[in-house]
Amino acid sequence: MLLTKASLCGLLLEEGEEDLAVLLARSDLADQLDTVHDARALAAIGLGEEELRSLLPAIEADPDHVVLSHEEVAAIKHTLSDRWAFLVDVWLGRGAEPPRPTSQPAHQPTQSVHHA
């Protein structure tokens, strides 16, 4: 199956797999992935055949077709960058706060907090 690295990172983020998305984004894998050809490298970062099969039922992409808009790719890169910085801080023992989403999903209402 052919797909873009950005598409797979976006899907991993949607599934709550931020650490795995960061590992994939920071990997030396090409921007265009072939799950058969790249199977060994994907498995090395934690995306084995079973994990891929459960994540990718409907993401197959034409290698000459961009699946995500520029805005979507930019948002994914921003989220991954924030997560990467957080993980580095944790690994270095700095006790950082987890990154906060830059925008709320459209389906969740904004909540305000009132202090007494």
C-alpha positions as CSV (number, residue, x, y, z in Angstrom):
1,M,0.0,0.0,0.0
2,L,1.3,3.4,-0.9
3,L,0.6,6.5,1.3
4,T,2.2,9.6,2.4
5,K,4.1,9.9,5.7
6,A,2.0,13.0,6.6
7,S,-1.2,11.0,6.1
8,L,0.0,8.3,8.4
9,C,1.2,10.8,11.0
10,G,-2.2,12.5,10.8
11,L,-4.0,9.2,11.3
12,L,-1.7,8.3,14.3
13,L,-2.5,11.7,15.9
14,E,-6.2,11.1,15.4
15,E,-5.8,7.7,17.1
16,G,-4.0,9.3,20.1
17,E,-0.6,7.8,19.1
18,E,1.3,11.1,19.4
19,D,4.7,9.4,20.3
20,L,4.5,7.0,17.4
21,A,3.5,9.9,15.1
22,V,6.6,11.8,16.2
23,L,8.8,8.8,15.7
24,L,7.5,8.3,12.2
25,A,7.7,12.1,11.3
26,R,11.3,12.2,12.6
27,S,12.3,9.0,10.9
28,D,14.5,8.8,7.8
29,L,11.7,7.2,5.8
30,A,10.7,8.9,2.5
31,D,7.6,11.2,2.4
32,Q,6.0,8.6,0.2
33,L,5.7,5.3,2.0
34,D,5.2,1.8,0.6
35,T,4.0,-0.4,3.4
36,V,5.5,-3.5,1.8
37,H,8.9,-2.0,0.9
38,D,9.2,0.0,4.1
39,A,7.8,-2.8,6.4
40,R,11.0,-3.4,8.3
41,A,11.6,0.3,9.0
42,L,8.0,0.8,10.0
43,A,8.2,-2.2,12.4
44,A,11.3,-0.8,13.9
45,I,9.5,2.3,15.1
46,G,6.5,0.3,16.3
47,L,4.2,0.0,13.3
48,G,4.2,-3.7,12.6
49,E,2.0,-5.4,10.0
50,E,-0.9,-5.8,12.4
51,E,-0.8,-2.2,13.6
52,L,-0.8,-1.0,10.0
53,R,-3.6,-3.2,9.0
54,S,-5.8,-1.9,11.8
55,L,-4.9,1.7,11.0
56,L,-5.1,1.7,7.2
57,P,-8.3,0.2,6.0
58,A,-9.2,3.3,3.9
59,I,-6.1,5.4,3.4
60,E,-4.5,4.0,0.3
61,A,-3.2,6.9,-1.8
62,D,-2.1,7.4,-5.4
63,P,1.6,8.3,-5.1
64,D,1.1,11.2,-7.5
65,H,-1.9,12.6,-5.6
66,V,-1.5,14.8,-2.5
67,V,-4.0,13.5,0.1
68,L,-3.7,16.5,2.6
69,S,-4.1,20.2,2.0
70,H,-1.1,22.5,2.8
71,E,-3.0,23.7,5.9
72,E,-3.5,20.2,7.1
73,V,0.2,19.3,6.6
74,A,1.2,22.5,8.4
75,A,-1.1,21.7,11.3
76,I,0.3,18.1,11.6
77,K,3.9,19.4,11.4
78,H,3.2,22.0,14.2
79,T,1.6,19.3,16.4
80,L,4.5,16.9,15.8
81,S,7.0,19.6,16.5
82,D,5.3,20.5,19.8
83,R,5.1,16.8,20.8
84,W,8.8,16.3,19.8
85,A,9.9,19.2,22.0
86,F,7.8,17.8,24.9
87,L,9.3,14.3,24.5
88,V,12.8,15.7,24.5
89,D,12.1,17.6,27.7
90,V,10.7,14.5,29.3
91,W,13.7,12.4,28.2
92,L,16.1,15.0,29.5
93,G,14.2,15.1,32.9
94,R,13.0,18.7,32.6
95,G,9.4,17.8,33.6
96,A,7.7,19.7,30.8
97,E,4.0,20.1,30.4
98,P,2.4,18.2,27.5
99,P,1.7,20.3,24.5
100,R,-1.8,21.7,24.2
101,P,-3.7,21.6,20.9
102,T,-3.5,24.8,18.9
103,S,-7.1,24.7,18.1
104,Q,-10.2,22.9,19.4
105,P,-12.0,20.4,17.2
106,A,-15.1,21.8,15.7
107,H,-17.4,19.3,17.5
108,Q,-16.3,20.3,21.0
109,P,-17.8,23.5,22.5
110,T,-15.5,26.0,24.1
111,Q,-15.7,26.0,27.8
112,S,-15.0,29.0,30.0
113,V,-13.8,28.8,33.6
114,H,-15.1,31.4,36.1
115,H,-13.1,32.1,39.2
116,A,-14.9,33.1,42.4
